[in-house]
Amino acid sequence: METAQISAKLGQQIQPPTAPVKYLLYARKSTESEERQVLSIDSQVKEMMEMAARENLDIVEVRREAHSAKASGQRPVFREILEDIRQGKFNGIIVWHPDRLSRNAGDLGELVDLMDQKLLVEIRANGQTFTNNPSEKFLLMILCSQAKLENDNKSINVKRGLKTRVEMGLWPAPAPTGYVKQKRMDRKCETLIDPERAPVIKKMFEKVAYEKWSGRKLYNWLRFELNFTALPSKKPLSLGNIYRLLENHFYYGVFEYPRNSGNWYQGKHEPLITKELFDLVQEQLKGNELKTRQGKEFAFTKLMTCGLCGSGISADEKYKKLKNGKINTHVYYGCTKARDKHCKCGYINETELIEQLQALIDTTTFSETSVLKKVREEVTRYKKFSKSLLGENIKITVSDIDVKDYVKFLLKDGTFEEKRAVLSCVTSQIVLSKKKVSLR
């Protein structure tokens, strides 16, 4: 009996003293709508500071974050916390509730792994403590998994609710321009006509269908004559928005949801136009030679400005059907007329634009960027290749003339990215004025 007591005392003596726990106070508020009722970040910090004072806990730092914890690896502050724990800056966390730490399996797994490595000693929540103990870790995982289950169920319920809504003919997204959504008990969730903007939207379709107006003419009419703005931004419609509006089936009473799903529904809302008028507009848009192709990017836009009014330079494609049935495509650049609708800058064909840009290369200088460095490397590689073919022992040097010749080549035959990259190295501002390109 005495031997056992001595052994126990010796065991107690050789145990290392417990290191003090250095706590990080972590407060998070999700931006998701389902968590609008939780305590604000400041309230969380206040409550946890009072708890730490009562229990004499050593708080090393306070960190705040306003990101959802539903997806793994999406919270920058939380990622920093995990790395700081690995570096030993602190070994304890104080949080309002376990679901503030994680609502997904990935982040939860990293926390538990840090506890298994004894790098994270303790997690304290309001009235709960979790240490590297199997039962407490299991409880922590249950609470965080429960939060994940709630998120998953909410996602399923939302999708089910949206499906039910669209089957009833109710549009589940923000109202298109010309319509509004109001909180009315007699017409709950319905999309209603905007009495101020709906007549203008209808006139837009009529002007395209019957008067053969182009998108640019509509843009000038809306912005400079009517001073038309869209809700909720109260900003003018862009040219791209105008084309998207004219292609929206919603205005004659039907809609597709989700987009590009092939699922079409008859809307409960009141149509602004007829299906016949919509079809006439689509025929006109297909024949419109200067219609901007949605999603199409052009090589030299956003790199030049108008030399007359200071607006940006946009690009359009013009299609011409040949007698043999083939279609020729030409790209034209011109002023957006955002600052002056009467600007006389004119349009220039991309082929002619490239020729003028090549002529300017000899008179300009380039900024030393990584792109220019790559150009020099490409010229050096080409000259080495030529040397290997000729078999001559010549010294390889790269001059500014070589670089400029290569830039001219890229402007004509380079890829979309290469054309934009080399022009971005030009130190002077490129301006387009009356179909002429110059440097300023």
C-alpha positions as CSV (number, residue, x, y, z in Angstrom):
1,M,0.0,0.0,0.0
2,E,2.8,2.4,0.9
3,T,4.6,1.5,-2.4
4,A,1.6,2.4,-4.4
5,Q,1.2,5.7,-2.7
6,I,4.9,6.5,-3.3
7,S,4.6,5.6,-6.9
8,A,1.6,7.8,-7.3
9,K,3.4,10.7,-5.7
10,L,6.4,10.2,-7.9
11,G,4.1,10.2,-11.0
12,Q,2.5,13.4,-9.9
13,Q,6.0,15.0,-9.4
14,I,7.2,14.1,-12.9
15,Q,4.1,15.5,-14.7
16,P,5.0,18.8,-16.5
17,P,3.1,21.8,-15.3
18,T,0.1,22.8,-17.5
19,A,0.9,25.6,-19.9
20,P,-1.4,28.7,-19.6
21,V,-4.0,29.0,-22.3
22,K,-3.7,32.1,-24.5
23,Y,-7.2,32.8,-26.0
24,L,-8.2,34.4,-29.2
25,L,-11.7,36.0,-29.1
26,Y,-13.4,35.3,-32.5
27,A,-16.7,37.0,-33.4
28,R,-18.4,36.3,-36.6
29,K,-21.7,37.5,-38.2
30,S,-22.8,35.9,-41.4
31,T,-24.1,38.0,-44.2
32,E,-26.6,35.3,-45.1
33,S,-30.3,36.3,-44.6
34,E,-31.1,33.3,-42.5
35,E,-28.9,34.6,-39.7
36,R,-30.1,38.2,-39.5
37,Q,-31.5,37.6,-36.0
38,V,-28.2,36.6,-34.4
39,L,-26.3,38.8,-32.1
40,S,-24.3,41.5,-33.8
41,I,-20.5,41.3,-33.7
42,D,-20.2,44.0,-31.1
43,S,-22.7,42.3,-28.9
44,Q,-20.8,39.0,-29.2
45,V,-17.6,40.7,-28.2
46,K,-19.1,42.4,-25.2
47,E,-20.7,39.3,-23.8
48,M,-17.5,37.2,-24.3
49,M,-15.3,39.9,-22.8
50,E,-17.5,39.9,-19.7
51,M,-17.3,36.1,-19.5
52,A,-13.5,36.2,-19.9
53,A,-13.3,38.7,-17.0
54,R,-15.4,36.6,-14.7
55,E,-13.4,33.5,-15.3
56,N,-10.0,35.3,-15.4
57,L,-9.1,34.2,-19.0
58,D,-6.2,35.6,-20.8
59,I,-7.4,37.1,-24.1
60,V,-4.5,37.8,-26.4
61,E,-6.4,39.2,-29.4
62,V,-9.9,39.9,-30.7
63,R,-10.7,39.2,-34.3
64,R,-14.0,39.9,-36.2
65,E,-15.3,38.5,-39.5
66,A,-18.5,38.9,-41.5
67,H,-18.5,35.9,-43.8
68,S,-20.7,32.9,-44.0
69,A,-19.3,29.6,-42.6
70,K,-21.3,27.4,-44.9
71,A,-18.5,26.8,-47.4
72,S,-15.1,25.5,-46.5
73,G,-12.1,27.8,-46.9
74,Q,-14.1,31.0,-47.7
75,R,-13.3,33.0,-44.6
76,P,-9.9,34.8,-44.7
77,V,-9.8,35.7,-41.0
78,F,-10.6,32.2,-40.0
79,R,-7.8,30.9,-42.2
80,E,-5.4,33.2,-40.5
81,I,-6.6,32.0,-37.1
82,L,-5.8,28.3,-38.1
83,E,-2.4,29.3,-39.3
84,D,-1.6,31.3,-36.1
85,I,-2.6,28.3,-34.0
86,R,-0.1,26.2,-35.9
87,Q,2.5,28.9,-35.2
88,G,1.7,28.8,-31.5
89,K,0.5,32.4,-31.2
90,F,-2.5,31.2,-29.1
91,N,-3.9,27.8,-28.1
92,G,-7.5,28.7,-27.1
93,I,-10.5,30.2,-28.8
94,I,-13.5,32.0,-27.2
95,V,-16.6,32.1,-29.4
96,W,-20.2,32.9,-28.8
97,H,-21.5,29.6,-30.1
98,P,-19.8,26.6,-31.9
99,D,-21.6,27.3,-35.1
100,R,-19.7,30.7,-35.3
101,L,-16.6,28.5,-35.9
102,S,-17.9,26.1,-38.5
103,R,-21.0,25.1,-40.5
104,N,-19.1,22.8,-42.8
105,A,-17.2,19.5,-42.5
106,G,-13.9,20.9,-43.9
107,D,-13.4,23.7,-41.3
108,L,-14.6,21.5,-38.5
109,G,-12.2,18.8,-39.4
110,E,-9.3,21.2,-39.3
111,L,-10.3,22.4,-35.8
112,V,-10.5,18.9,-34.5
113,D,-7.2,18.0,-36.1
114,L,-5.5,20.9,-34.3
115,M,-7.0,19.6,-31.0
116,D,-5.7,16.1,-31.7
117,Q,-2.2,17.7,-32.3
118,K,-2.6,19.5,-28.9
119,L,-2.0,22.8,-30.7
120,L,-5.6,23.9,-29.8
121,V,-6.1,23.2,-26.1
122,E,-9.5,24.6,-25.5
123,I,-12.6,26.1,-27.2
124,R,-14.9,28.1,-25.0
125,A,-18.5,29.0,-26.0
126,N,-21.3,30.6,-24.0
127,G,-21.7,28.1,-21.1
128,Q,-19.7,25.3,-22.8
129,T,-16.1,24.2,-22.8
130,F,-14.5,21.8,-25.4
131,T,-11.0,20.3,-24.8
132,N,-9.0,17.5,-26.3
133,N,-11.4,15.0,-24.7
134,P,-13.2,12.4,-26.8
135,S,-16.6,13.2,-25.4
136,E,-16.2,17.0,-25.6
137,K,-14.8,16.8,-29.2
138,F,-17.7,14.5,-30.1
139,L,-20.2,17.1,-28.7
140,L,-18.4,19.9,-30.6
141,M,-18.8,17.9,-33.8
142,I,-22.4,17.2,-33.1
143,L,-23.2,20.9,-32.6
144,C,-21.4,22.1,-35.7
145,S,-22.8,19.2,-37.7
146,Q,-26.3,20.2,-36.5
147,A,-25.7,23.7,-37.9
148,K,-24.6,22.2,-41.2
149,L,-27.8,20.1,-41.3
150,E,-29.8,23.2,-40.7
151,N,-28.1,24.9,-43.7
152,D,-28.6,21.9,-45.9
153,N,-32.3,21.7,-45.0
154,K,-32.8,25.4,-45.6
155,S,-31.2,25.0,-49.1
156,I,-33.6,22.2,-49.9
157,N,-36.6,24.1,-48.6
158,V,-35.6,27.3,-50.5
159,K,-35.3,25.3,-53.8
160,R,-38.6,23.6,-53.1
161,G,-40.2,27.0,-52.4
162,L,-38.8,28.5,-55.6
163,K,-40.1,25.5,-57.7
164,T,-43.5,25.9,-56.2
165,R,-43.5,29.7,-56.9
166,V,-42.5,29.4,-60.5
167,E,-45.1,26.7,-61.1
168,M,-47.7,29.2,-59.9
169,G,-46.4,31.7,-62.5
170,L,-44.6,33.9,-60.0
171,W,-41.2,35.3,-61.0
172,P,-38.8,34.5,-58.1
173,A,-36.0,37.1,-58.9
174,P,-35.8,40.9,-58.9
175,A,-38.4,42.5,-61.2
176,P,-37.2,43.4,-64.7
177,T,-37.1,47.0,-65.7
178,G,-40.7,48.1,-66.2
179,Y,-42.0,46.0,-63.3
180,V,-41.8,46.3,-59.6
181,K,-42.3,44.1,-56.6
182,Q,-44.4,45.5,-53.7
183,K,-45.3,43.9,-50.3
184,R,-49.0,43.5,-50.8
185,M,-51.1,40.9,-49.0
186,D,-53.7,40.8,-51.8
187,R,-51.0,40.0,-54.5
188,K,-48.3,38.4,-52.5
189,C,-45.0,37.7,-54.4
190,E,-46.5,39.0,-57.7
191,T,-44.5,41.1,-60.2
192,L,-46.5,44.3,-60.8
193,I,-46.3,46.9,-63.7
194,D,-44.3,50.0,-62.9
195,P,-46.6,52.8,-64.1
196,E,-43.7,55.1,-64.7
197,R,-41.3,52.9,-66.6
198,A,-43.6,50.3,-68.3
199,P,-44.8,52.7,-71.1
200,V,-41.2,53.5,-72.0
201,I,-40.3,49.8,-72.2
202,K,-43.3,49.2,-74.5
203,K,-42.2,52.1,-76.7
204,M,-38.7,50.7,-77.0
205,F,-40.1,47.4,-78.5
206,E,-42.3,49.4,-80.8
207,K,-39.6,51.7,-82.1
208,V,-37.3,48.7,-82.9
209,A,-40.1,46.7,-84.5
210,Y,-41.9,49.4,-86.5
211,E,-39.3,52.3,-86.9
212,K,-36.2,50.1,-87.2
213,W,-34.4,51.8,-84.4
214,S,-30.9,50.5,-83.5
215,G,-29.7,49.8,-79.9
216,R,-27.5,52.9,-80.1
217,K,-30.4,55.1,-81.1
218,L,-32.5,53.7,-78.2
219,Y,-29.6,54.4,-75.9
220,N,-29.4,58.0,-76.9
221,W,-33.1,58.5,-76.7
222,L,-33.4,57.0,-73.2
223,R,-30.4,58.7,-71.8
224,F,-30.3,62.2,-73.3
225,E,-34.0,62.8,-74.2
226,L,-35.9,61.0,-71.4
227,N,-33.2,60.8,-68.8
228,F,-34.5,57.2,-68.2
229,T,-33.1,55.3,-65.2
230,A,-33.7,51.7,-64.0
231,L,-34.6,50.5,-60.6
232,P,-33.2,49.9,-58.0
233,S,-29.8,51.5,-59.1
234,K,-31.5,54.6,-60.6
235,K,-28.8,54.6,-63.2
236,P,-29.2,54.8,-67.0
237,L,-29.4,51.6,-69.0
238,S,-26.2,50.6,-70.7
239,L,-26.2,49.5,-74.4
240,G,-25.7,45.9,-73.3
241,N,-28.6,46.1,-70.9
242,I,-30.9,47.5,-73.6
243,Y,-30.2,44.5,-75.9
244,R,-30.7,42.0,-73.0
245,L,-34.0,43.8,-72.2
246,L,-35.2,43.5,-75.9
247,E,-34.5,39.7,-75.8
248,N,-36.3,39.1,-72.5
249,H,-39.4,36.9,-73.0
250,F,-40.8,38.0,-69.7
251,Y,-42.3,41.1,-71.3
252,Y,-44.8,39.0,-73.3
253,G,-45.8,36.8,-70.4
254,V,-43.5,33.8,-70.1
255,F,-40.1,33.2,-68.4
256,E,-37.4,30.5,-68.2
257,Y,-36.2,29.5,-64.7
258,P,-33.4,28.8,-64.0
259,R,-31.8,30.5,-66.9
260,N,-30.7,28.2,-69.7
261,S,-32.5,25.3,-68.0
262,G,-35.1,24.8,-70.7
263,N,-37.9,25.1,-68.1
264,W,-40.5,27.6,-69.3
265,Y,-43.5,28.9,-67.3
266,Q,-46.5,31.0,-68.1
267,G,-46.2,34.0,-65.9
268,K,-49.0,35.4,-63.7
269,H,-47.8,38.9,-64.3
270,E,-49.5,41.3,-66.9
271,P,-47.6,41.3,-70.2
272,L,-46.3,44.6,-71.6
273,I,-46.2,43.5,-75.2
274,T,-47.6,40.8,-77.4
275,K,-45.7,37.7,-78.6
276,E,-46.1,39.1,-82.2
277,L,-44.4,42.3,-81.3
278,F,-41.6,40.5,-79.5
279,D,-40.9,38.3,-82.6
280,L,-40.8,41.4,-84.8
281,V,-38.1,42.8,-82.6
282,Q,-36.1,39.6,-82.7
283,E,-36.1,39.7,-86.5
284,Q,-35.0,43.3,-86.5
285,L,-32.2,42.5,-84.0
286,K,-30.9,39.7,-86.2
287,G,-30.8,42.0,-89.2
288,N,-29.2,44.9,-87.3
289,E,-25.7,45.2,-88.8
290,L,-24.2,47.0,-85.8
291,K,-25.7,45.0,-83.0
292,T,-23.2,44.3,-80.2
293,R,-22.8,40.5,-79.6
294,Q,-23.4,39.9,-75.9
295,G,-20.4,38.3,-74.2
296,K,-18.2,39.1,-77.2
297,E,-14.9,40.8,-76.3
298,F,-12.8,42.9,-78.8
299,A,-9.0,43.2,-78.7
300,F,-8.6,47.0,-78.7
301,T,-11.6,48.2,-76.5
302,K,-10.8,49.9,-73.2
303,L,-7.3,50.7,-74.5
304,M,-8.2,53.9,-76.4
305,T,-10.3,57.0,-75.8
306,C,-12.1,59.4,-78.1
307,G,-9.9,62.3,-79.0
308,L,-13.0,64.6,-79.5
309,C,-15.2,64.1,-76.5
310,G,-13.1,61.9,-74.1
311,S,-15.6,59.0,-74.1
312,G,-14.5,55.3,-74.3
313,I,-14.1,53.4,-77.5
314,S,-16.4,50.5,-78.2
315,A,-16.5,47.9,-81.0
316,D,-19.3,46.4,-83.1
317,E,-19.5,43.6,-85.7
318,K,-21.0,44.1,-89.1
319,Y,-22.2,41.2,-91.1
320,K,-22.6,41.1,-94.9
321,K,-24.1,38.2,-96.7
322,L,-22.4,37.3,-99.9
323,K,-24.0,35.9,-103.1
324,N,-22.5,32.5,-102.5
325,G,-24.3,32.3,-99.1
326,K,-21.2,33.0,-97.0
327,I,-21.1,35.8,-94.4
328,N,-18.3,38.3,-94.1
329,T,-17.6,39.7,-90.7
330,H,-16.0,43.1,-90.1
331,V,-15.2,44.7,-86.7
332,Y,-15.6,48.5,-86.4
333,Y,-14.3,50.7,-83.5
334,G,-15.9,54.0,-82.6
335,C,-16.8,56.4,-79.8
336,T,-19.4,55.3,-77.3
337,K,-20.8,58.9,-77.3
338,A,-21.3,58.6,-73.6
339,R,-20.2,62.2,-73.1
340,D,-21.5,63.7,-76.3
341,K,-24.2,62.0,-78.3
342,H,-23.4,64.1,-81.3
343,C,-19.7,63.2,-81.4
344,K,-18.3,63.0,-84.9
345,C,-15.5,60.5,-84.2
346,G,-16.6,58.1,-86.8
347,Y,-16.0,54.3,-87.1
348,I,-12.8,52.6,-88.2
349,N,-12.4,49.1,-89.5
350,E,-10.2,46.9,-87.3
351,T,-7.9,46.1,-90.3
352,E,-7.2,49.8,-90.9
353,L,-6.9,50.3,-87.1
354,I,-4.2,47.7,-86.9
355,E,-2.3,49.3,-89.8
356,Q,-2.4,52.7,-88.0
357,L,-1.3,51.1,-84.7
358,Q,1.6,49.4,-86.4
359,A,2.7,52.7,-87.9
360,L,2.6,54.3,-84.4
361,I,4.8,51.6,-82.9
362,D,7.9,53.2,-84.5
363,T,7.3,56.5,-82.8
364,T,6.4,55.3,-79.3
365,T,8.2,54.0,-76.2
366,F,7.2,51.0,-74.1
367,S,7.2,50.7,-70.3
368,E,9.4,48.0,-68.9
369,T,6.8,45.4,-67.8
370,S,6.7,41.7,-67.5
371,V,4.9,41.6,-70.9
372,L,7.7,43.5,-72.6
373,K,10.3,41.2,-70.9
374,K,8.4,38.2,-72.4
375,V,8.5,39.9,-75.8
376,R,12.3,40.3,-75.6
377,E,12.6,36.6,-74.6
378,E,10.5,35.6,-77.6
379,V,12.6,37.6,-80.0
380,T,15.8,36.1,-78.5
381,R,14.3,32.6,-78.9
382,Y,13.4,33.3,-82.5
383,K,16.9,34.6,-83.3
384,K,18.5,31.5,-81.7
385,F,16.2,29.3,-83.8
386,S,17.2,31.2,-87.0
387,K,20.9,30.9,-86.0
388,S,20.6,27.1,-85.6
389,L,19.1,26.8,-89.1
390,L,21.8,29.0,-90.7
391,G,24.6,27.3,-88.7
392,E,26.5,30.5,-88.4
393,N,28.3,31.5,-85.2
394,I,26.9,35.0,-84.8
395,K,26.4,37.0,-81.7
396,I,22.7,37.4,-80.6
397,T,21.5,40.8,-79.5
398,V,18.0,42.1,-79.2
399,S,17.5,45.8,-80.2
400,D,14.4,48.0,-79.8
401,I,13.9,47.6,-83.5
402,D,13.5,43.8,-83.1
403,V,11.1,44.3,-80.3
404,K,8.9,46.8,-82.2
405,D,8.8,44.5,-85.2
406,Y,7.6,41.7,-83.0
407,V,5.0,43.9,-81.5
408,K,3.7,44.8,-85.0
409,F,3.5,41.1,-85.7
410,L,1.5,40.5,-82.5
411,L,-0.9,43.3,-83.3
412,K,-1.8,41.6,-86.6
413,D,-1.5,37.9,-85.9
414,G,-1.2,37.6,-82.2
415,T,-3.9,36.2,-79.9
416,F,-6.6,38.3,-78.2
417,E,-4.6,38.4,-75.0
418,E,-1.3,39.2,-76.7
419,K,-2.7,42.1,-78.6
420,R,-4.1,43.7,-75.4
421,A,-0.9,42.9,-73.5
422,V,1.5,44.6,-75.8
423,L,-0.7,47.7,-76.2
424,S,-0.8,48.0,-72.4
425,C,2.9,48.6,-72.5
426,V,2.6,51.8,-74.5
427,T,3.5,54.7,-72.3
428,S,1.4,57.3,-74.2
429,Q,-2.4,57.5,-74.3
430,I,-3.9,56.1,-77.5
431,V,-6.8,58.3,-78.9
432,L,-9.1,57.8,-81.9
433,S,-10.4,60.9,-83.6
434,K,-12.2,61.0,-87.0
435,K,-11.0,57.6,-87.9
436,K,-7.4,58.4,-87.1
437,V,-5.3,57.0,-84.3
438,S,-2.7,59.1,-82.5
439,L,-0.8,59.3,-79.3
440,R,-1.3,61.9,-76.7
